[in-house]
Amino acid sequence: MESKRQQKFAGVIQKDLAEIFQREGLNFLPNIMVTITKVRVSPDLAIARVYLSFFNSKNNSLALNTIKSHSNEIRYKLGNRIKDQVRIVPHLEFFLDDTSEYVEKMDKLFEKISKEPRQAEEPGQDD
């Protein structure tokens, strides 16, 4: 369970990282929109786990690796934004948030199930 302090700090990081990716994300990943879906912060506020979602990307793992390779630069830019609010700028760990892919997969499964003909139950059979 995250404390109020962790949640507030995670919100600040999420907002500022979103602005960084919106303004400068095209330098890292041209024609790909990056969304920060969630940020989790360690209790000591030293590590921030950032969950990303990519739109218009053919290879999400390659996009994630590109972001990871620029993590020091991203951390530096984040530090410039939040330096007056924090003692230390957290180490950033990036992860792929595949929730949307999972939802899409489940939707397709449910759609497939709903299109299948239903088997009529035989009357008089109780299990």
N, C-alpha and C positions, 0 to 999 in steps of 0.2 A: 504494500500500500504506500503510495507516494504521499509525502507531506505537502502541505499547502505551499511551502517554500519551493519545493521541487517542482510542483505543478506551475507555479507562477514563473519560475526561472525557465522551465521548458517552453512556456508560452512566449516569453520574450525571445528565446532562441529561435523558435519556429517562425515567428513574425519576421525577425531580422533576416533569417536565412531565406525565407520566401522572397523578400525584397532583393536580396543578393542574387538569387537564381533568376528572378524576373528581369533584373537589369543586366546581369552579366552572364547568365546561364548560356546564352547563345555562343559565347566565346568558348565554352567547354563542349557544348553539345548543340551544334547548329540544327535548326529545324525540329528540335525536340523540346517539349514543355516538361519541366520538372515540377512536381507537386510534393510538398512535404506533408505527409499524412499524419505523422505523429513524431513527437520528440519525448524521449524518456531520459531523465537525468539521474545520475547516481546520488546517493544520500549526501556525499561530500561535495557535490556539484562539480566534480572534476572531469566527469565523463558524460557526454551527451550522445545517446543513441538516436540517430536520425533515420526515420523510415521514409523512403522515397517511392514515388510512383511516376512512371514515365508515360507521356502521351505522344503518339506519333513516332514511336521507337520500334524498329524491327528486332532489335536485340537488346533486351533489358539488362542482361548481365554485362554486356560490353559497355552500355551507358553507365551502369553502376561502377564498373572498374575505372571508367574515365573520371567520374566524380571522385572516387577514392584517390586517384593519382593526383588530383588537384586539391586534396583535403587540407594541406598546409596553407595554400593560398586562400581557400575559403575560410579557414579558421582565422587567418590574419585579417581578412575583411570583416569577419564577424567581430573580432576583437576591437577593431576601430570603431564599430558601432556601439558596443556594449561596455567599453572600457570604464566609463564613469559609473556603471551600475554594479560591477562585479569586481572581486579581488583577483580572480584568475579566469582566464578564458578556457572553457572546458575543451578537452580532447574530443574531437568529433569522430564518431564511428557511424558509417553509412550502411544501411541495409535496404534491401528491396522489399517493398510492401506489395505483396501479390494478392491482396484482398480482392481487388477488382477482377483479376483473372479468375480467382476462385468463384466469385459470384457469377461471372459470365459462364463458367463451366457448369455450375449448378443450374443456372437458368436453362442452358441447353439440355441438360439431363431431364429437368422437369418438363420442358417442352416436348421432348422425345417421349416421355412417359404419358403425357396427356394425349398424344396423337395415337398411341397404341390402342387397339380395340380392347374394350373391357370384357373380361370373361364373366358370363352370366353365372350367378350362383344358383346351384340346383336347390329347389325348395325341399324342405324337410330334412336337411342335413345340419345338425348342430354338433359342434365340436366341444 
